[in-house]
Amino acid sequence: MKIVNFEKYVCAVVSAIMGLVLIAQVLSRYALNISIPWAEEVALFCMLWLAYFGSSIAIYRRKHIRITLITEKLPIKVQKIMELIGTIIFFIVCIYIVAESVPTVMKAYETNQLASASNIPRWIPLLGVPLAFFVSAIRLVIEFIKIYRDE
């Protein structure tokens, strides 16, 4: 079964936006001697989305951070059990972050909060947190199945 890795498209678009904004800021500052007041804030929002969706990509590629100093010395069966337990704990953390961040996004949406420099609705950059962690949770379920099946 082919699973679409849409996170890479999100990261590509967000990277392009961040790159264009920062290039415009640099050119504007040095060529025209004018600073774009919202450029830093938009770049920061893009960086946050990249970090969160990048972690989902790492899970998808099975390249996320693992500490294997102790587990690699254990028998294979115990290693597999430890990997399953770690995946379950990571899944629980992701679901917890989704559950805790959704009310923040909803409150920002309901109160029409705007970012200070860019006037972007605050819920848009905040939405990256629950979306990315929800996608990460889905990726962890898939990884759990792969580990369980020994793929």
Phi, psi and omega per residue, in radians:
M1 nan 2.198 3.120
K2 -1.521 2.172 -3.137
I3 -1.850 2.249 -3.136
V4 -1.253 2.261 3.106
N5 -1.740 1.297 -3.050
F6 -1.228 -0.287 3.138
E7 -1.037 -0.618 -3.129
K8 -1.158 -0.540 3.089
Y9 -1.258 -0.699 3.069
V10 -1.050 -0.816 -3.133
C11 -1.129 -0.650 3.126
A12 -1.136 -0.784 3.141
V13 -1.150 -0.803 -3.123
V14 -1.141 -0.668 3.085
S15 -1.100 -0.736 3.126
A16 -1.102 -0.771 3.112
I17 -1.054 -0.838 -3.120
M18 -1.084 -0.765 3.135
G19 -1.085 -0.787 3.135
L20 -1.117 -0.739 -3.139
V21 -1.120 -0.760 -3.116
L22 -1.226 -0.652 3.070
I23 -1.108 -0.767 3.109
A24 -1.069 -0.699 3.137
Q25 -1.109 -0.808 -3.120
V26 -1.134 -0.830 3.135
L27 -1.083 -0.742 -3.138
S28 -1.129 -0.713 -3.093
R29 -1.214 -0.768 -3.052
Y30 -1.569 -0.555 -3.129
A31 -1.494 -0.736 -3.064
L32 -1.846 -0.144 -3.099
N33 1.055 0.567 3.111
I34 -2.191 2.337 3.114
S35 -1.695 2.473 3.065
I36 -1.562 1.974 -2.983
P37 -1.141 -0.474 -3.056
W38 -1.680 -0.090 -3.020
A39 -1.093 -0.773 -3.114
E40 -1.117 -0.713 -3.129
E41 -1.150 -0.768 3.119
V42 -1.118 -0.720 3.102
A43 -1.091 -0.672 3.103
L44 -1.124 -0.783 3.100
F45 -1.045 -0.743 3.118
C46 -1.101 -0.723 3.135
M47 -1.084 -0.684 3.112
L48 -1.117 -0.791 3.111
W49 -1.073 -0.715 3.122
L50 -1.082 -0.745 -3.127
A51 -1.113 -0.821 -3.090
Y52 -1.213 -0.798 3.125
F53 -1.276 -0.464 3.050
G54 -1.125 -0.601 3.092
S55 -1.180 -0.605 3.080
S56 -1.156 -0.673 3.073
I57 -1.107 -0.709 3.121
A58 -1.079 -0.680 3.097
I59 -1.139 -0.788 -3.135
Y60 -1.016 -0.700 -3.116
R61 -1.553 0.023 -3.097
R62 1.002 0.742 -3.136
K63 -2.083 0.228 -3.137
H64 -1.250 2.822 -3.033
I65 -1.132 2.292 3.075
R66 -2.398 2.456 3.058
I67 -1.786 1.934 -3.010
T68 -1.973 0.197 -3.090
L69 -0.964 -0.777 -3.110
I70 -1.550 -0.782 -3.020
T71 -1.135 -0.527 -3.128
E72 -1.213 -0.265 3.108
K73 -1.582 -0.107 -3.132
L74 -1.542 2.833 3.059
P75 -1.055 2.693 -3.075
I76 -0.967 -0.756 -3.122
K77 -1.090 -0.718 3.116
V78 -1.196 -0.661 3.071
Q79 -1.020 -0.764 -3.141
K80 -1.114 -0.750 3.117
I81 -1.097 -0.768 3.125
M82 -1.095 -0.694 3.122
E83 -1.149 -0.689 3.085
L84 -1.128 -0.750 3.116
I85 -1.107 -0.760 3.106
G86 -1.073 -0.691 3.117
T87 -1.155 -0.700 3.110
I88 -1.122 -0.759 3.133
I89 -1.111 -0.761 3.112
F90 -1.078 -0.714 3.101
F91 -1.062 -0.800 -3.141
I92 -1.073 -0.732 3.108
V93 -1.082 -0.762 3.132
C94 -1.075 -0.791 3.135
I95 -1.128 -0.681 3.104
Y96 -1.079 -0.778 3.139
I97 -1.123 -0.693 3.080
V98 -1.061 -0.852 -3.100
A99 -1.085 -0.637 -3.115
E100 -1.423 -0.457 -3.073
S101 -1.573 -0.431 3.136
V102 -1.043 -0.801 3.100
P103 -1.042 -0.605 3.107
T104 -1.133 -0.765 3.103
V105 -1.109 -0.771 -3.128
M106 -1.101 -0.719 3.135
K107 -1.136 -0.730 3.111
A108 -1.109 -0.638 3.114
Y109 -1.206 -0.824 -3.077
E110 -1.165 -0.556 -3.111
T111 -1.671 0.089 3.117
N112 0.921 0.726 3.116
Q113 -1.177 2.477 3.107
L114 -2.081 2.561 3.043
A115 -1.166 2.564 -2.950
S116 -1.139 -0.784 -3.052
A117 -1.631 -0.651 -3.019
S118 -1.671 -0.248 -3.055
N119 1.022 0.400 3.012
I120 -1.284 2.391 3.053
P121 -0.947 2.234 -3.026
R122 -1.034 -0.480 -3.108
W123 -1.165 -0.444 -3.114
I124 -1.144 -0.933 3.081
P125 -1.153 -0.581 3.134
L126 -1.190 -0.487 -3.108
L127 -1.092 -0.405 3.126
G128 -1.048 -0.571 -3.096
V129 -1.155 -1.042 -3.122
P130 -1.140 -0.612 3.119
L131 -1.094 -0.891 -3.092
A132 -1.127 -0.703 -3.139
F133 -1.282 -0.505 3.038
F134 -1.165 -0.779 3.092
V135 -1.112 -0.692 3.092
S136 -1.075 -0.700 3.113
A137 -1.085 -0.729 3.088
I138 -1.090 -0.767 3.117
R139 -1.082 -0.622 3.131
L140 -1.208 -0.623 3.058
V141 -1.085 -0.778 3.125
I142 -1.107 -0.730 3.112
E143 -1.120 -0.718 3.105
F144 -0.987 -0.798 3.134
I145 -1.090 -0.752 3.126
K146 -1.099 -0.757 3.121
I147 -1.122 -0.769 -3.115
Y148 -1.074 -0.670 3.136
R149 -1.456 -0.082 -3.126
D150 1.187 0.686 3.128
E151 -1.511 nan nan
